[in-house]
Amino acid sequence: MYGLKELKPAIKIEENSVECPVKGCSIKVERQRITFKREQKYQCPVHKIYISPTTFEYETEQDYLLWYDNAEKKLYTNILKAK
């Protein structure tokens, strides 16, 4: 998981590409338009995140969690049931 300290203050967005938001990464992926898609062409191969000009998403929902021990798994499962 990448916190604010690991992210660039701004990313380069070009007509057909957008760069990875993680500091020190110069990888650019194809620019997404209109609908966010989780396709390989939009994924940074190093950080395994899907990138658009305005956001990024992790590959799995568990990647959003800071911890993933047994207590967190149980809480996460209960939250998903309630959603």
Secondary structure by P-SEA (a helix, b strand, c coil): cccccccccbbbbccccccccccccccccccccccccccccccccccccccccccccccccccccccccaaaaaaaaaaaaac
